[in-house]
Amino acid sequence: MNIKRDVILSIIAMVGFGNVYLFGQAVNLDELVREALDNNPRLQAYKSGIQVDEARVPQAGALPDPILSFNILNVPATRFSFDQQAMSGKQIALRQNIPFPGKLGLKQEIAEKNQRISSAIYEEAKQALIRDVKLAYYDLYYGDITVSTIEKDQRLLEQLVAVSEKKYTVGQGLQQDVLKAQVELSKMHDRLIRAREARHKVVIRINTLLNRPIGQSLGHPQLPDMERPEFSRDSLQQKIQSNRSLLKVWQIRLQQSGQALDLAKKSYLPDLSLFVAYTQRDRLRNGNGGVDFLSGGISFNLPVYFWRKQDKQVQEKVWQRERISESYVHIQEQIRSELENVLSELEQNGSLVELYKKGIVPQAGQSFQAALIGYQTDRLDFLTLVNNLLTYFNFELEYNRVLTNYYKNLAQLAYVIGS
């Protein structure tokens, strides 16, 4: 009877630890997010892309570089001399190509759209990074809970194994009790190894997002008090239309494709080329000549092969705009689908959290308490007691898994709506 009392006291002592999970210093989610936004190299690359496209805007609207040339004209091949022929001379010329009015303006507007697209892509990457940090943070929380629960189970089973072995040696227990307890303990060792490895991978993931050394340790995360806010699908859709950067990317691309089509239509119009030249002539040996010349002119390119070139450019831009328009519709449908999925999962996990918190976990605890009483009064065997204990711990673990998924759903929802 004393041995049985030892078993009960051991179980009560171990379960009495409660849900206390200590893994060093606490880590704050907001601080992790800020560090990731400051240090993540991929996000910084997107930020640099904005500056690249910003520098391209004035280039797109600038005229082509003028062409300065130095020429010699009509110099006799038999004797290199500028004073024999009246038409011999030394010339300096300047040529400037000028696109047809409106083309440069459209090119600059297209380049400005590229810069706006880069900014929207950066904002989308920023929201994705915030989501990824949150998801990893919640995975770290569940990893801590899992490791702590398994360690608690393991310590308790080690005591139960010792007690079952002691009972067996004095003839008060069965060998199958000893074997069952030893098997469960071995399984617990395996689960603990896997849980620690899973947590280590989450730490690596967070350090990578924050551009920290891979092996840098992390404290334990903390979850806020759970709330179940009500969501209106109409209001969420409005937020998506106004806030989601991915939609802005495709909206700007659609506008840009219209400008690209306008530019292609202007390719039928000829570009201009202006030139001015000054020719200096030496006085001839016979005393004649020596008068300098000023020349100038304007030229046009002739789009005479328009059916093979300009027509095809316009067709290309028409189909390109159609493709972008269809892609934009597809992206909208995809985001709506993501919204419905995350809302469905959020509702499901929220209900499961309430079920586990108010129903399953307390009921499992009551069942375990009843098993303790039954074992103490010889109305329950040792194996049933162990099974009830493991069931109680497993339900605790499942509750925390569902709770973690609920917060991960909230993080995904914030990303989908762009806030």
C-alpha positions as MATLAB code, in Angstrom:
seq = 'MNIKRDVILSIIAMVGFGNVYLFGQAVNLDELVREALDNNPRLQAYKSGIQVDEARVPQAGALPDPILSFNILNVPATRFSFDQQAMSGKQIALRQNIPFPGKLGLKQEIAEKNQRISSAIYEEAKQALIRDVKLAYYDLYYGDITVSTIEKDQRLLEQLVAVSEKKYTVGQGLQQDVLKAQVELSKMHDRLIRAREARHKVVIRINTLLNRPIGQSLGHPQLPDMERPEFSRDSLQQKIQSNRSLLKVWQIRLQQSGQALDLAKKSYLPDLSLFVAYTQRDRLRNGNGGVDFLSGGISFNLPVYFWRKQDKQVQEKVWQRERISESYVHIQEQIRSELENVLSELEQNGSLVELYKKGIVPQAGQSFQAALIGYQTDRLDFLTLVNNLLTYFNFELEYNRVLTNYYKNLAQLAYVIGS';
ca = [
       0.000    0.000    0.000;
       2.909    2.344    0.648;
       4.209    1.727   -2.857;
       0.854    2.643   -4.303;
       0.820    5.817   -2.244;
       4.275    6.625   -3.619;
       2.915    6.287   -7.147;
       0.040    8.670   -6.458;
       2.221   11.223   -4.706;
       4.724   11.109   -7.583;
       1.993   11.695  -10.143;
       0.441   14.539   -8.149;
       3.860   16.160   -7.723;
       4.657   15.969  -11.440;
       1.261   17.146  -12.633;
       1.445   19.912  -10.031;
       4.086   21.652  -12.049;
       1.235   22.943  -14.243;
       1.833   24.610  -17.565;
       5.066   26.375  -16.652;
       7.434   26.420  -19.633;
      10.799   28.013  -18.971;
      13.291   28.217  -21.802;
      15.358   31.192  -20.760;
      14.585   34.797  -21.445;
      11.276   35.679  -23.088;
      11.348   36.824  -26.717;
       9.004   39.555  -27.954;
       7.268   39.165  -31.310;
       7.228   42.884  -32.156;
      10.975   43.111  -31.549;
      11.598   40.154  -33.861;
       9.474   41.751  -36.573;
      11.330   45.067  -36.327;
      14.689   43.314  -36.483;
      13.614   41.320  -39.517;
      12.431   44.463  -41.332;
      15.773   46.138  -40.617;
      18.101   43.243  -41.416;
      16.465   40.770  -43.792;
      18.692   40.756  -46.915;
      15.933   39.783  -49.321;
      13.787   42.710  -48.196;
      16.755   45.054  -48.504;
      17.288   43.801  -52.057;
      13.706   44.760  -52.926;
      14.325   48.168  -51.362;
      17.404   48.650  -53.537;
      15.275   47.722  -56.554;
      13.108   50.771  -55.884;
      16.165   53.014  -56.072;
      17.291   51.312  -59.288;
      13.951   51.956  -60.988;
      13.823   55.497  -59.597;
      17.165   56.247  -61.263;
      15.799   54.963  -64.578;
      12.894   57.435  -64.713;
      14.830   60.545  -65.865;
      16.862   58.381  -68.247;
      13.699   57.229  -70.018;
      12.540   60.809  -70.591;
      15.884   62.158  -71.793;
      16.734   62.900  -75.420;
      19.317   60.689  -77.132;
      22.860   62.001  -76.809;
      23.782   64.437  -79.588;
      26.454   63.327  -82.046;
      29.459   65.587  -82.630;
      31.617   64.799  -85.642;
      34.800   66.220  -87.207;
      35.172   65.685  -90.958;
      37.505   66.530  -93.831;
      35.846   67.157  -97.185;
      36.972   66.704 -100.769;
      40.713   66.499 -100.129;
      42.666   65.415 -103.255;
      43.914   61.858 -102.923;
      47.113   62.619 -104.873;
      48.201   65.329 -102.534;
      46.840   65.924  -99.043;
      46.242   69.635  -99.325;
      43.317   71.948  -98.543;
      44.460   74.801 -100.875;
      44.188   73.083 -104.251;
      40.421   72.475 -104.683;
      37.643   74.914 -103.985;
      35.480   72.289 -102.277;
      38.132   71.050  -99.838;
      37.538   71.911  -96.229;
      37.496   70.981  -92.572;
      34.051   70.460  -91.037;
      32.545   70.239  -87.558;
      28.979   68.898  -87.378;
      26.385   68.330  -84.677;
      23.417   65.949  -85.020;
      20.471   65.514  -82.623;
      17.895   62.740  -82.933;
      14.469   63.741  -81.603;
      11.689   61.166  -81.095;
       8.281   62.212  -82.363;
       6.525   64.419  -79.768;
       4.836   62.328  -77.068;
       7.110   59.285  -77.270;
       9.562   60.411  -74.602;
       6.740   61.386  -72.265;
       5.203   57.925  -72.573;
       8.566   56.244  -71.998;
       9.057   58.266  -68.818;
       5.560   57.454  -67.587;
       6.214   53.734  -68.204;
       9.459   54.018  -66.245;
       7.606   55.763  -63.405;
       5.156   52.865  -63.357;
       8.117   50.481  -63.015;
       9.236   52.404  -59.947;
       5.738   52.228  -58.460;
       5.630   48.490  -59.187;
       8.937   48.036  -57.369;
       7.553   49.940  -54.383;
       4.438   47.763  -54.313;
       6.529   44.587  -54.622;
       8.626   45.798  -51.698;
       5.497   46.336  -49.589;
       4.227   42.875  -50.535;
       7.561   41.338  -49.554;
       7.461   43.316  -46.308;
       4.036   41.930  -45.393;
       5.149   38.413  -46.348;
       8.212   38.752  -44.113;
       6.079   39.904  -41.172;
       3.807   36.899  -41.726;
       6.755   34.493  -41.918;
       8.235   35.839  -38.680;
       4.874   35.465  -36.931;
       4.386   31.917  -38.219;
       7.878   30.938  -37.067;
       7.286   32.628  -33.696;
       4.127   30.605  -33.119;
       5.877   27.430  -34.255;
       8.575   28.194  -31.686;
       5.888   28.561  -29.014;
       4.448   25.170  -29.905;
       7.953   23.692  -29.972;
       8.569   24.959  -26.438;
       5.222   23.593  -25.245;
       5.919   20.227  -26.859;
       9.412   19.880  -25.408;
       8.224   20.953  -21.948;
       5.257   18.571  -21.945;
       7.301   15.622  -23.134;
      10.011   16.313  -20.559;
       7.339   16.372  -17.866;
       5.890   13.099  -19.183;
       9.347   11.587  -19.301;
      10.179   12.493  -15.696;
       6.873   11.072  -14.531;
       7.274    7.856  -16.508;
      10.766    7.390  -15.146;
       9.294    7.450  -11.660;
       6.482    5.121  -12.696;
       8.957    2.686  -14.201;
      10.935    2.687  -10.962;
       7.782    2.125   -8.897;
       6.485   -0.634  -11.190;
       9.827   -2.410  -11.022;
       9.811   -2.133   -7.218;
       6.291   -3.512   -7.020;
       7.219   -6.384   -9.308;
      10.275   -7.316   -7.237;
       8.182   -7.545   -4.044;
       5.443   -9.521   -5.746;
       2.817   -6.742   -5.756;
       2.898   -6.008   -9.484;
       2.849   -7.665  -12.884;
       5.692   -7.970  -15.341;
       3.476   -6.533  -18.076;
       3.175   -3.325  -16.012;
       6.949   -3.014  -15.967;
       7.260   -3.715  -19.693;
       4.438   -1.327  -20.579;
       6.003    1.470  -18.540;
       9.425    0.817  -20.103;
       7.991    0.843  -23.642;
       6.175    4.118  -23.017;
       9.372    5.597  -21.599;
      11.345    4.572  -24.700;
       8.673    6.101  -26.919;
       8.902    9.271  -24.836;
      12.661    9.448  -25.406;
      12.066    9.206  -29.157;
       9.393   11.929  -29.095;
      11.632   14.219  -27.082;
      14.519   13.874  -29.550;
      12.195   14.681  -32.452;
      10.594   17.618  -30.620;
      13.958   19.187  -29.785;
      15.113   18.799  -33.377;
      11.882   20.380  -34.645;
      12.357   23.329  -32.296;
      15.971   23.702  -33.413;
      14.824   23.940  -37.046;
      12.378   26.702  -36.100;
      15.196   28.606  -34.379;
      17.270   28.309  -37.570;
      14.317   29.593  -39.584;
      13.867   32.644  -37.364;
      17.593   33.436  -37.332;
      17.649   33.217  -41.127;
      14.722   35.640  -41.426;
      16.463   38.049  -39.048;
      19.880   37.595  -40.703;
      21.333   36.409  -37.429;
      23.972   33.705  -36.902;
      22.265   30.364  -37.491;
      23.153   28.968  -34.075;
      22.049   31.986  -32.022;
      19.726   30.899  -29.223;
      16.216   32.239  -28.711;
      14.123   32.669  -25.609;
      10.587   31.418  -25.194;
       7.651   33.158  -26.896;
       4.464   34.236  -25.184;
       0.973   34.343  -26.627;
      -1.488   37.145  -25.847;
      -4.888   36.397  -24.375;
      -7.010   34.787  -27.039;
      -9.844   36.763  -28.566;
     -12.230   35.725  -31.311;
     -13.026   38.882  -33.306;
     -15.943   38.932  -35.703;
     -15.025   39.376  -39.374;
     -17.214   40.806  -42.107;
     -16.285   39.366  -45.488;
     -17.385   42.555  -47.255;
     -15.163   44.736  -45.063;
     -12.249   42.329  -45.518;
     -12.697   42.432  -49.290;
     -12.627   46.227  -49.161;
      -9.420   46.126  -47.143;
      -7.884   43.784  -49.688;
      -8.745   46.127  -52.558;
      -7.310   49.153  -50.765;
      -4.365   47.595  -48.889;
      -3.065   44.474  -50.620;
       0.156   45.402  -52.384;
       0.008   42.442  -54.767;
      -3.193   43.816  -56.277;
      -1.554   47.229  -56.613;
       1.280   45.608  -58.540;
      -1.126   44.215  -61.123;
      -3.242   47.355  -61.222;
      -0.150   49.404  -62.087;
       0.979   46.794  -64.628;
      -2.410   47.029  -66.308;
      -2.108   50.821  -66.521;
       1.434   50.454  -67.786;
       0.354   48.026  -70.491;
      -2.084   50.659  -71.788;
       0.728   53.200  -72.014;
       2.950   50.639  -73.739;
       0.171   50.135  -76.310;
      -0.078   53.901  -76.870;
       3.681   54.042  -77.379;
       3.531   51.194  -79.894;
       0.860   53.078  -81.858;
       3.151   56.121  -82.001;
       5.826   53.981  -83.654;
       4.030   54.655  -86.960;
       5.069   58.311  -86.574;
       8.547   59.204  -87.814;
      11.323   60.402  -85.542;
      13.320   63.485  -86.445;
      17.017   64.056  -86.880;
      18.420   67.629  -86.963;
      21.929   68.508  -87.947;
      24.045   71.623  -88.321;
      27.597   71.796  -89.736;
      30.297   74.432  -90.207;
      32.913   73.940  -92.913;
      36.140   75.953  -92.908;
      37.963   76.371  -96.291;
      41.485   77.545  -96.927;
      42.251   80.198  -99.571;
      43.477   78.531 -102.761;
      46.981   79.017 -104.130;
      45.603   81.056 -106.980;
      44.062   83.453 -104.496;
      40.460   82.376 -105.038;
      38.058   80.715 -102.576;
      38.511   80.622  -98.836;
      34.828   81.169  -98.062;
      33.452   79.090  -95.157;
      30.111   77.216  -95.349;
      27.268   76.699  -92.850;
      25.030   73.691  -93.453;
      21.944   72.249  -91.762;
      19.080   69.919  -92.356;
      16.326   67.689  -91.026;
      15.687   64.010  -91.744;
      12.944   61.509  -90.929;
      12.852   57.763  -90.651;
      10.216   56.221  -92.898;
       8.187   53.324  -91.391;
       7.672   51.738  -94.809;
       7.788   48.178  -93.427;
       4.971   48.838  -90.984;
       3.122   45.575  -91.777;
       6.114   43.608  -90.507;
       7.274   45.852  -87.699;
       4.886   48.499  -86.343;
       1.749   46.392  -86.870;
       3.365   43.517  -84.998;
       4.459   45.808  -82.176;
       0.879   46.971  -81.697;
      -0.421   43.380  -81.806;
       2.204   42.365  -79.269;
       1.157   45.105  -76.840;
      -2.545   44.317  -77.310;
      -1.979   40.672  -76.401;
       0.331   41.653  -73.588;
      -2.343   43.878  -72.108;
      -4.889   41.081  -72.460;
      -2.555   38.678  -70.667;
      -1.984   41.140  -67.819;
      -5.728   41.762  -67.525;
      -6.453   38.033  -67.276;
      -3.620   37.570  -64.783;
      -5.042   40.383  -62.662;
      -8.436   38.651  -62.579;
      -6.706   35.375  -61.653;
      -4.810   37.053  -58.812;
      -8.056   38.522  -57.470;
      -9.715   35.099  -57.517;
      -6.675   33.546  -55.867;
      -6.717   36.096  -53.045;
     -10.455   35.593  -52.541;
      -9.830   31.856  -52.300;
      -7.033   32.418  -49.780;
      -9.358   34.607  -47.733;
     -12.095   31.978  -47.664;
      -9.629   29.248  -46.705;
      -8.043   31.196  -43.875;
     -11.432   32.314  -42.516;
     -12.645   28.711  -42.595;
      -9.550   27.475  -40.777;
      -9.766   30.357  -38.313;
     -13.356   29.515  -37.450;
     -12.548   25.819  -37.146;
      -9.483   26.282  -34.955;
     -11.237   28.899  -32.828;
     -14.054   26.433  -32.137;
     -11.563   23.650  -31.410;
      -9.692   25.856  -28.951;
     -12.910   26.499  -27.060;
     -13.781   22.796  -27.196;
     -10.418   21.675  -25.861;
     -10.189   24.442  -23.282;
     -13.678   24.106  -21.837;
     -14.453   20.490  -22.645;
     -11.873   17.931  -23.666;
      -8.891   18.953  -21.511;
     -10.911   19.432  -18.277;
     -12.762   16.188  -18.946;
      -9.468   14.373  -19.535;
      -8.187   15.833  -16.273;
     -11.283   14.635  -14.434;
     -10.890   11.207  -15.994;
      -7.307   11.108  -14.824;
      -8.313   12.144  -11.306;
     -10.909    9.373  -11.284;
      -8.246    6.925  -12.423;
      -6.053    7.984   -9.516;
      -8.855    7.315   -7.068;
      -9.652    4.024   -8.745;
      -6.052    2.914   -8.603;
      -5.788    3.913   -4.957;
      -8.869    1.832   -4.071;
      -7.778   -1.179   -6.192;
     -10.622   -0.668   -8.667;
      -8.202    0.260  -11.501;
      -5.036   -1.415  -12.677;
      -1.670    0.213  -13.229;
      -1.778    0.131  -17.062;
      -5.109    1.937  -17.139;
      -3.679    4.607  -14.861;
      -0.705    5.132  -17.202;
      -2.980    5.308  -20.247;
      -5.221    7.901  -18.587;
      -2.202    9.965  -17.681;
      -0.776    9.861  -21.225;
      -4.178   10.695  -22.694;
      -4.409   13.757  -20.451;
      -0.988   15.010  -21.517;
      -1.706   14.328  -25.204;
      -4.909   16.352  -25.029;
      -2.976   19.209  -23.426;
      -0.504   19.050  -26.295;
      -3.277   18.952  -28.892;
      -4.927   21.975  -27.286;
      -1.723   23.967  -27.643;
      -1.306   22.805  -31.247;
      -4.793   24.043  -32.131;
      -4.185   27.295  -30.229;
      -0.942   27.806  -32.153;
      -2.734   27.182  -35.455;
      -5.350   29.772  -34.494;
      -2.695   32.465  -34.086;
      -1.031   31.341  -37.315;
      -4.387   31.761  -39.053;
      -4.586   35.338  -37.716;
      -1.099   36.034  -39.096;
      -2.082   34.637  -42.482;
      -5.300   36.668  -42.476;
      -3.362   39.877  -41.803;
      -1.129   39.081  -44.770;
      -4.049   38.288  -47.091;
      -5.819   41.577  -46.381;
      -2.543   43.538  -46.468;
      -2.524   44.940  -42.949;
];
